[in-house]
């Protein structure tokens, strides 16, 4: 943008500021420019002005004023949370697990939970193979399936699905569930033993001591399990085993805190970032460190980690300024 030169005043430097404007660089981002006039000072009696022989006009040395640039993005779900939604977490738990506790009421009105294996279809519907002894106890259709998934031995994320325990009546649907079961467990079963839970709502918790949140069944069904779910454990093990020095440097630079990190451990990784436990001299905290951008596979996650490690090293050596989003201290453990 070319500066707009105003006429020279007898007491002030000419303005080199662009007119106030708003430029649309894309449909969802606005770049706003702002500046201050506080640095523009009037002429005084002591102001020195030099004249050029070839050009007997004012020879002014004017430094451009700095403009502050702010990027305003339309809020998106990813921008607001920087972590998967509870529905996505529940879908991921169900994809990674195959054992849970199926509970319902007996004929005497007592709640009873039995351990079961399960598979899930593309909508997250749990599929069971129940023998005659199991079905003898599960008389009430109102039921729940509780599933837990341990992460790095330090956190147990979990979800409980509530709904109706049904036997599929449609032959095509029954055949689909039967095929999913055989693919999941590699065994032949009698299709008459196949049951499902028609999910109505979900209760999701990050860990034993955490508060849970209810998720609507419609949100659960359209949510996608995390794309890193099958490789997340290996990525975390690689970080904690072979890249711990780089990881601790990342935590020192990317965590918005004055704490001195004495030890760090990656707990889980997903498409949006890392869940981390950091130790200081005072306590241990759980922190969320977001990736610079969303990733879709293991290669993308490792590439983001390497970029963050390089930038953290440059910040540590004072080669660059930490101009990136930092993780927040979520809670003390």
BAGUBA-558899 format. One record per residue (C-alpha): residue number from 1; chain; x, y, z. Coordinates in steps of 0.25 Angstrom, whole numbers, always signed. Layout:
@pos: NUM&unit: A&xx: X&yy: Y&zz: Z
...
This chain:
@pos: 1&unit: A&xx: +0&yy: +0&zz: +0
@pos: 2&unit: A&xx: +6&yy: +13&zz: -4
@pos: 3&unit: A&xx: +6&yy: +24&zz: +7
@pos: 4&unit: A&xx: -2&yy: +36&zz: +5
@pos: 5&unit: A&xx: +6&yy: +49&zz: +6
@pos: 6&unit: A&xx: -1&yy: +61&zz: +12
@pos: 7&unit: A&xx: +3&yy: +75&zz: +10
@pos: 8&unit: A&xx: +15&yy: +80&zz: +18
@pos: 9&unit: A&xx: +10&yy: +88&zz: +31
@pos: 10&unit: A&xx: +19&yy: +99&zz: +36
@pos: 11&unit: A&xx: +19&yy: +92&zz: +50
@pos: 12&unit: A&xx: +18&yy: +77&zz: +47
@pos: 13&unit: A&xx: +25&yy: +66&zz: +39
@pos: 14&unit: A&xx: +16&yy: +61&zz: +27
@pos: 15&unit: A&xx: +8&yy: +49&zz: +30
@pos: 16&unit: A&xx: +13&yy: +35&zz: +25
@pos: 17&unit: A&xx: +1&yy: +27&zz: +30
@pos: 18&unit: A&xx: -9&yy: +20&zz: +21
@pos: 19&unit: A&xx: -23&yy: +24&zz: +22
@pos: 20&unit: A&xx: -31&yy: +15&zz: +32
@pos: 21&unit: A&xx: -36&yy: +3&zz: +24
@pos: 22&unit: A&xx: -40&yy: -11&zz: +26
@pos: 23&unit: A&xx: -35&yy: -21&zz: +16
@pos: 24&unit: A&xx: -41&yy: -35&zz: +13
@pos: 25&unit: A&xx: -30&yy: -45&zz: +11
@pos: 26&unit: A&xx: -40&yy: -56&zz: +11
@pos: 27&unit: A&xx: -54&yy: -59&zz: +14
@pos: 28&unit: A&xx: -52&yy: -63&zz: +28
@pos: 29&unit: A&xx: -40&yy: -54&zz: +32
@pos: 30&unit: A&xx: -39&yy: -39&zz: +34
@pos: 31&unit: A&xx: -26&yy: -31&zz: +35
@pos: 32&unit: A&xx: -28&yy: -18&zz: +43
@pos: 33&unit: A&xx: -17&yy: -7&zz: +44
@pos: 34&unit: A&xx: -16&yy: +2&zz: +55
@pos: 35&unit: A&xx: -5&yy: +12&zz: +59
@pos: 36&unit: A&xx: -2&yy: +24&zz: +68
@pos: 37&unit: A&xx: +1&yy: +38&zz: +66
@pos: 38&unit: A&xx: +8&yy: +40&zz: +79
@pos: 39&unit: A&xx: +22&yy: +39&zz: +72
@pos: 40&unit: A&xx: +19&yy: +51&zz: +63
@pos: 41&unit: A&xx: +25&yy: +63&zz: +69
@pos: 42&unit: A&xx: +23&yy: +78&zz: +65
@pos: 43&unit: A&xx: +35&yy: +86&zz: +61
@pos: 44&unit: A&xx: +41&yy: +95&zz: +71
@pos: 45&unit: A&xx: +52&yy: +106&zz: +71
@pos: 46&unit: A&xx: +63&yy: +95&zz: +73
@pos: 47&unit: A&xx: +58&yy: +87&zz: +61
@pos: 48&unit: A&xx: +70&yy: +85&zz: +51
@pos: 49&unit: A&xx: +66&yy: +86&zz: +37
@pos: 50&unit: A&xx: +76&yy: +84&zz: +26
@pos: 51&unit: A&xx: +75&yy: +89&zz: +11
@pos: 52&unit: A&xx: +81&yy: +82&zz: -1
@pos: 53&unit: A&xx: +89&yy: +90&zz: -11
@pos: 54&unit: A&xx: +82&yy: +83&zz: -22
@pos: 55&unit: A&xx: +69&yy: +83&zz: -16
@pos: 56&unit: A&xx: +66&yy: +95&zz: -7
@pos: 57&unit: A&xx: +55&yy: +88&zz: +0
@pos: 58&unit: A&xx: +54&yy: +82&zz: +13
@pos: 59&unit: A&xx: +62&yy: +70&zz: +14
@pos: 60&unit: A&xx: +55&yy: +62&zz: +25
@pos: 61&unit: A&xx: +59&yy: +48&zz: +30
@pos: 62&unit: A&xx: +46&yy: +41&zz: +34
@pos: 63&unit: A&xx: +46&yy: +27&zz: +39
@pos: 64&unit: A&xx: +33&yy: +19&zz: +36
@pos: 65&unit: A&xx: +24&yy: +17&zz: +48
@pos: 66&unit: A&xx: +21&yy: +3&zz: +53
@pos: 67&unit: A&xx: +7&yy: -2&zz: +51
@pos: 68&unit: A&xx: +1&yy: -13&zz: +59
@pos: 69&unit: A&xx: -6&yy: -24&zz: +52
@pos: 70&unit: A&xx: -17&yy: -32&zz: +58
@pos: 71&unit: A&xx: -23&yy: -44&zz: +51
@pos: 72&unit: A&xx: -38&yy: -47&zz: +54
@pos: 73&unit: A&xx: -43&yy: -60&zz: +50
@pos: 74&unit: A&xx: -57&yy: -65&zz: +50
@pos: 75&unit: A&xx: -58&yy: -74&zz: +62
@pos: 76&unit: A&xx: -58&yy: -89&zz: +59
@pos: 77&unit: A&xx: -59&yy: -101&zz: +67
@pos: 78&unit: A&xx: -45&yy: -104&zz: +66
@pos: 79&unit: A&xx: -41&yy: -90&zz: +70
@pos: 80&unit: A&xx: -49&yy: -90&zz: +82
@pos: 81&unit: A&xx: -45&yy: -103&zz: +88
@pos: 82&unit: A&xx: -31&yy: -107&zz: +82
@pos: 83&unit: A&xx: -35&yy: -121&zz: +86
@pos: 84&unit: A&xx: -45&yy: -132&zz: +82
@pos: 85&unit: A&xx: -59&yy: -130&zz: +86
@pos: 86&unit: A&xx: -65&yy: -140&zz: +97
@pos: 87&unit: A&xx: -73&yy: -147&zz: +86
@pos: 88&unit: A&xx: -60&yy: -149&zz: +78
@pos: 89&unit: A&xx: -53&yy: -154&zz: +90
@pos: 90&unit: A&xx: -64&yy: -164&zz: +93
@pos: 91&unit: A&xx: -64&yy: -169&zz: +79
@pos: 92&unit: A&xx: -49&yy: -171&zz: +80
@pos: 93&unit: A&xx: -50&yy: -178&zz: +93
@pos: 94&unit: A&xx: -60&yy: -188&zz: +87
@pos: 95&unit: A&xx: -51&yy: -190&zz: +74
@pos: 96&unit: A&xx: -39&yy: -193&zz: +83
@pos: 97&unit: A&xx: -46&yy: -202&zz: +93
@pos: 98&unit: A&xx: -52&yy: -216&zz: +92
@pos: 99&unit: A&xx: -56&yy: -219&zz: +106
@pos: 100&unit: A&xx: -66&yy: -212&zz: +115
@pos: 101&unit: A&xx: -77&yy: -214&zz: +126
@pos: 102&unit: A&xx: -91&yy: -216&zz: +121
@pos: 103&unit: A&xx: -101&yy: -212&zz: +132
@pos: 104&unit: A&xx: -116&yy: -214&zz: +133
@pos: 105&unit: A&xx: -127&yy: -217&zz: +143
@pos: 106&unit: A&xx: -130&yy: -231&zz: +147
@pos: 107&unit: A&xx: -144&yy: -236&zz: +150
@pos: 108&unit: A&xx: -143&yy: -233&zz: +165
@pos: 109&unit: A&xx: -139&yy: -219&zz: +161
@pos: 110&unit: A&xx: -125&yy: -219&zz: +165
@pos: 111&unit: A&xx: -114&yy: -213&zz: +155
@pos: 112&unit: A&xx: -105&yy: -224&zz: +149
@pos: 113&unit: A&xx: -92&yy: -221&zz: +141
@pos: 114&unit: A&xx: -85&yy: -232&zz: +133
@pos: 115&unit: A&xx: -72&yy: -232&zz: +126
@pos: 116&unit: A&xx: -74&yy: -232&zz: +111
@pos: 117&unit: A&xx: -67&yy: -231&zz: +98
@pos: 118&unit: A&xx: -72&yy: -222&zz: +87
@pos: 119&unit: A&xx: -69&yy: -216&zz: +74
@pos: 120&unit: A&xx: -75&yy: -203&zz: +68
@pos: 121&unit: A&xx: -81&yy: -199&zz: +54
@pos: 122&unit: A&xx: -78&yy: -186&zz: +46
@pos: 123&unit: A&xx: -88&yy: -179&zz: +55
@pos: 124&unit: A&xx: -82&yy: -184&zz: +68
@pos: 125&unit: A&xx: -93&yy: -193&zz: +71
@pos: 126&unit: A&xx: -88&yy: -204&zz: +81
@pos: 127&unit: A&xx: -89&yy: -219&zz: +76
@pos: 128&unit: A&xx: -90&yy: -231&zz: +85
@pos: 129&unit: A&xx: -90&yy: -246&zz: +84
@pos: 130&unit: A&xx: -98&yy: -250&zz: +96
@pos: 131&unit: A&xx: -100&yy: -265&zz: +100
@pos: 132&unit: A&xx: -112&yy: -271&zz: +107
@pos: 133&unit: A&xx: -106&yy: -269&zz: +121
@pos: 134&unit: A&xx: -103&yy: -254&zz: +118
@pos: 135&unit: A&xx: -117&yy: -252&zz: +113
@pos: 136&unit: A&xx: -123&yy: -259&zz: +125
@pos: 137&unit: A&xx: -118&yy: -247&zz: +134
@pos: 138&unit: A&xx: -121&yy: -236&zz: +124
@pos: 139&unit: A&xx: -136&yy: -235&zz: +124
@pos: 140&unit: A&xx: -138&yy: -220&zz: +124
@pos: 141&unit: A&xx: -136&yy: -213&zz: +111
@pos: 142&unit: A&xx: -131&yy: -200&zz: +118
@pos: 143&unit: A&xx: -116&yy: -202&zz: +119
@pos: 144&unit: A&xx: -102&yy: -196&zz: +119
@pos: 145&unit: A&xx: -89&yy: -199&zz: +114
@pos: 146&unit: A&xx: -77&yy: -194&zz: +122
@pos: 147&unit: A&xx: -63&yy: -194&zz: +115
@pos: 148&unit: A&xx: -50&yy: -189&zz: +120
@pos: 149&unit: A&xx: -37&yy: -186&zz: +113
@pos: 150&unit: A&xx: -23&yy: -184&zz: +120
@pos: 151&unit: A&xx: -14&yy: -174&zz: +114
@pos: 152&unit: A&xx: +1&yy: -175&zz: +117
@pos: 153&unit: A&xx: -2&yy: -182&zz: +131
@pos: 154&unit: A&xx: -6&yy: -169&zz: +137
@pos: 155&unit: A&xx: -19&yy: -165&zz: +132
@pos: 156&unit: A&xx: -32&yy: -173&zz: +130
@pos: 157&unit: A&xx: -42&yy: -167&zz: +120
@pos: 158&unit: A&xx: -55&yy: -173&zz: +120
@pos: 159&unit: A&xx: -69&yy: -172&zz: +114
@pos: 160&unit: A&xx: -83&yy: -178&zz: +118
@pos: 161&unit: A&xx: -93&yy: -181&zz: +107
@pos: 162&unit: A&xx: -108&yy: -181&zz: +111
@pos: 163&unit: A&xx: -119&yy: -187&zz: +102
@pos: 164&unit: A&xx: -127&yy: -199&zz: +99
@pos: 165&unit: A&xx: -122&yy: -213&zz: +98
@pos: 166&unit: A&xx: -128&yy: -218&zz: +85
@pos: 167&unit: A&xx: -127&yy: -230&zz: +76
@pos: 168&unit: A&xx: -127&yy: -225&zz: +61
@pos: 169&unit: A&xx: -139&yy: -229&zz: +54
@pos: 170&unit: A&xx: -135&yy: -225&zz: +40
@pos: 171&unit: A&xx: -128&yy: -236&zz: +33
@pos: 172&unit: A&xx: -118&yy: -227&zz: +25
@pos: 173&unit: A&xx: -115&yy: -219&zz: +38
@pos: 174&unit: A&xx: -113&yy: -232&zz: +45
@pos: 175&unit: A&xx: -103&yy: -237&zz: +35
@pos: 176&unit: A&xx: -96&yy: -224&zz: +35
@pos: 177&unit: A&xx: -94&yy: -225&zz: +50
@pos: 178&unit: A&xx: -90&yy: -240&zz: +49
@pos: 179&unit: A&xx: -79&yy: -236&zz: +39
@pos: 180&unit: A&xx: -73&yy: -225&zz: +47
@pos: 181&unit: A&xx: -72&yy: -235&zz: +59
@pos: 182&unit: A&xx: -65&yy: -245&zz: +51
@pos: 183&unit: A&xx: -56&yy: -235&zz: +45
@pos: 184&unit: A&xx: -53&yy: -229&zz: +59
@pos: 185&unit: A&xx: -50&yy: -242&zz: +66
@pos: 186&unit: A&xx: -47&yy: -252&zz: +55
@pos: 187&unit: A&xx: -57&yy: -262&zz: +59
@pos: 188&unit: A&xx: -70&yy: -269&zz: +54
@pos: 189&unit: A&xx: -82&yy: -266&zz: +63
@pos: 190&unit: A&xx: -97&yy: -269&zz: +62
@pos: 191&unit: A&xx: -104&yy: -257&zz: +56
@pos: 192&unit: A&xx: -116&yy: -260&zz: +66
@pos: 193&unit: A&xx: -106&yy: -256&zz: +78
@pos: 194&unit: A&xx: -104&yy: -242&zz: +72
@pos: 195&unit: A&xx: -109&yy: -231&zz: +80
@pos: 196&unit: A&xx: -107&yy: -216&zz: +80
@pos: 197&unit: A&xx: -109&yy: -204&zz: +89
@pos: 198&unit: A&xx: -117&yy: -193&zz: +82
@pos: 199&unit: A&xx: -110&yy: -181&zz: +88
@pos: 200&unit: A&xx: -118&yy: -169&zz: +94
@pos: 201&unit: A&xx: -108&yy: -161&zz: +102
@pos: 202&unit: A&xx: -93&yy: -162&zz: +106
@pos: 203&unit: A&xx: -86&yy: -158&zz: +119
@pos: 204&unit: A&xx: -71&yy: -155&zz: +116
@pos: 205&unit: A&xx: -60&yy: -153&zz: +126
@pos: 206&unit: A&xx: -45&yy: -150&zz: +125
@pos: 207&unit: A&xx: -41&yy: -157&zz: +137
@pos: 208&unit: A&xx: -46&yy: -163&zz: +150
@pos: 209&unit: A&xx: -45&yy: -150&zz: +158
@pos: 210&unit: A&xx: -51&yy: -141&zz: +147
@pos: 211&unit: A&xx: -65&yy: -136&zz: +145
@pos: 212&unit: A&xx: -72&yy: -143&zz: +133
@pos: 213&unit: A&xx: -80&yy: -137&zz: +122
@pos: 214&unit: A&xx: -93&yy: -142&zz: +115
@pos: 215&unit: A&xx: -93&yy: -143&zz: +100
@pos: 216&unit: A&xx: -105&yy: -144&zz: +91
@pos: 217&unit: A&xx: -106&yy: -157&zz: +83
@pos: 218&unit: A&xx: -107&yy: -149&zz: +70
@pos: 219&unit: A&xx: -94&yy: -142&zz: +73
@pos: 220&unit: A&xx: -88&yy: -155&zz: +76
@pos: 221&unit: A&xx: -92&yy: -162&zz: +64
@pos: 222&unit: A&xx: -87&yy: -151&zz: +54
@pos: 223&unit: A&xx: -74&yy: -149&zz: +62
@pos: 224&unit: A&xx: -61&yy: -156&zz: +56
@pos: 225&unit: A&xx: -51&yy: -164&zz: +64
@pos: 226&unit: A&xx: -38&yy: -157&zz: +64
@pos: 227&unit: A&xx: -29&yy: -160&zz: +52
@pos: 228&unit: A&xx: -17&yy: -162&zz: +61
@pos: 229&unit: A&xx: -23&yy: -173&zz: +70
@pos: 230&unit: A&xx: -16&yy: -185&zz: +65
@pos: 231&unit: A&xx: -2&yy: -178&zz: +65
@pos: 232&unit: A&xx: -4&yy: -169&zz: +77
@pos: 233&unit: A&xx: +2&yy: -179&zz: +87
@pos: 234&unit: A&xx: +15&yy: -181&zz: +79
@pos: 235&unit: A&xx: +16&yy: -166&zz: +76
@pos: 236&unit: A&xx: +15&yy: -164&zz: +91
@pos: 237&unit: A&xx: +25&yy: -175&zz: +95
@pos: 238&unit: A&xx: +35&yy: -170&zz: +85
@pos: 239&unit: A&xx: +34&yy: -156&zz: +91
@pos: 240&unit: A&xx: +36&yy: -161&zz: +105
@pos: 241&unit: A&xx: +47&yy: -170&zz: +102
@pos: 242&unit: A&xx: +56&yy: -164&zz: +91
@pos: 243&unit: A&xx: +52&yy: -150&zz: +90
@pos: 244&unit: A&xx: +51&yy: -146&zz: +104
@pos: 245&unit: A&xx: +61&yy: -134&zz: +104
@pos: 246&unit: A&xx: +54&yy: -128&zz: +92
@pos: 247&unit: A&xx: +41&yy: -130&zz: +98
@pos: 248&unit: A&xx: +45&yy: -123&zz: +111
@pos: 249&unit: A&xx: +50&yy: -111&zz: +103
@pos: 250&unit: A&xx: +36&yy: -111&zz: +96
@pos: 251&unit: A&xx: +29&yy: -111&zz: +110
@pos: 252&unit: A&xx: +38&yy: -100&zz: +115
@pos: 253&unit: A&xx: +35&yy: -91&zz: +103
@pos: 254&unit: A&xx: +21&yy: -94&zz: +99
@pos: 255&unit: A&xx: +15&yy: -94&zz: +113
@pos: 256&unit: A&xx: +10&yy: -80&zz: +117
@pos: 257&unit: A&xx: +15&yy: -81&zz: +131
@pos: 258&unit: A&xx: +27&yy: -76&zz: +140
@pos: 259&unit: A&xx: +29&yy: -90&zz: +145
@pos: 260&unit: A&xx: +42&yy: -96&zz: +143
@pos: 261&unit: A&xx: +40&yy: -110&zz: +137
@pos: 262&unit: A&xx: +48&yy: -121&zz: +143
@pos: 263&unit: A&xx: +41&yy: -133&zz: +136
@pos: 264&unit: A&xx: +31&yy: -135&zz: +126
@pos: 265&unit: A&xx: +23&yy: -146&zz: +121
@pos: 266&unit: A&xx: +14&yy: -148&zz: +108
@pos: 267&unit: A&xx: +1&yy: -154&zz: +112
@pos: 268&unit: A&xx: -7&yy: -154&zz: +99
@pos: 269&unit: A&xx: -6&yy: -148&zz: +85
@pos: 270&unit: A&xx: -18&yy: -145&zz: +75
@pos: 271&unit: A&xx: -20&yy: -137&zz: +63
@pos: 272&unit: A&xx: -20&yy: -124&zz: +70
@pos: 273&unit: A&xx: -8&yy: -125&zz: +80
@pos: 274&unit: A&xx: -2&yy: -132&zz: +92
@pos: 275&unit: A&xx: -7&yy: -135&zz: +106
@pos: 276&unit: A&xx: +5&yy: -133&zz: +116
@pos: 277&unit: A&xx: +8&yy: -135&zz: +130
@pos: 278&unit: A&xx: +19&yy: -126&zz: +135
@pos: 279&unit: A&xx: +27&yy: -126&zz: +148
@pos: 280&unit: A&xx: +32&yy: -114&zz: +155
@pos: 281&unit: A&xx: +39&yy: -112&zz: +168
@pos: 282&unit: A&xx: +25&yy: -109&zz: +174
@pos: 283&unit: A&xx: +15&yy: -118&zz: +168
@pos: 284&unit: A&xx: +11&yy: -126&zz: +156
@pos: 285&unit: A&xx: +1&yy: -120&zz: +145
@pos: 286&unit: A&xx: -7&yy: -125&zz: +133
@pos: 287&unit: A&xx: -5&yy: -116&zz: +121
@pos: 288&unit: A&xx: -10&yy: -116&zz: +107
@pos: 289&unit: A&xx: +0&yy: -112&zz: +96
@pos: 290&unit: A&xx: -7&yy: -109&zz: +83
@pos: 291&unit: A&xx: +0&yy: -112&zz: +70
@pos: 292&unit: A&xx: +2&yy: -101&zz: +60
@pos: 293&unit: A&xx: -8&yy: -107&zz: +51
@pos: 294&unit: A&xx: -17&yy: -119&zz: +51
@pos: 295&unit: A&xx: -11&yy: -132&zz: +46
@pos: 296&unit: A&xx: -17&yy: -144&zz: +40
@pos: 297&unit: A&xx: -7&yy: -155&zz: +41
@pos: 298&unit: A&xx: +5&yy: -160&zz: +49
@pos: 299&unit: A&xx: +15&yy: -153&zz: +39
@pos: 300&unit: A&xx: +8&yy: -140&zz: +41
@pos: 301&unit: A&xx: +9&yy: -141&zz: +56
@pos: 302&unit: A&xx: +24&yy: -144&zz: +56
@pos: 303&unit: A&xx: +26&yy: -133&zz: +46
@pos: 304&unit: A&xx: +19&yy: -123&zz: +55
@pos: 305&unit: A&xx: +27&yy: -128&zz: +67
@pos: 306&unit: A&xx: +40&yy: -126&zz: +60
@pos: 307&unit: A&xx: +36&yy: -112&zz: +56
@pos: 308&unit: A&xx: +32&yy: -109&zz: +70
@pos: 309&unit: A&xx: +45&yy: -114&zz: +75
@pos: 310&unit: A&xx: +53&yy: -106&zz: +65
@pos: 311&unit: A&xx: +46&yy: -93&zz: +69
@pos: 312&unit: A&xx: +47&yy: -96&zz: +84
@pos: 313&unit: A&xx: +62&yy: -97&zz: +82
@pos: 314&unit: A&xx: +63&yy: -84&zz: +75
@pos: 315&unit: A&xx: +55&yy: -77&zz: +85
@pos: 316&unit: A&xx: +64&yy: -83&zz: +96
@pos: 317&unit: A&xx: +76&yy: -78&zz: +89
@pos: 318&unit: A&xx: +69&yy: -64&zz: +87
@pos: 319&unit: A&xx: +70&yy: -65&zz: +72
@pos: 320&unit: A&xx: +55&yy: -63&zz: +71
@pos: 321&unit: A&xx: +43&yy: -58&zz: +79
@pos: 322&unit: A&xx: +32&yy: -67&zz: +84
@pos: 323&unit: A&xx: +21&yy: -62&zz: +75
@pos: 324&unit: A&xx: +12&yy: -74&zz: +75
@pos: 325&unit: A&xx: +1&yy: -80&zz: +83
@pos: 326&unit: A&xx: +5&yy: -85&zz: +97
@pos: 327&unit: A&xx: -2&yy: -96&zz: +105
@pos: 328&unit: A&xx: -9&yy: -93&zz: +117
@pos: 329&unit: A&xx: -8&yy: -99&zz: +131
@pos: 330&unit: A&xx: -21&yy: -107&zz: +132
@pos: 331&unit: A&xx: -20&yy: -113&zz: +146
@pos: 332&unit: A&xx: -11&yy: -117&zz: +157
@pos: 333&unit: A&xx: -10&yy: -132&zz: +159
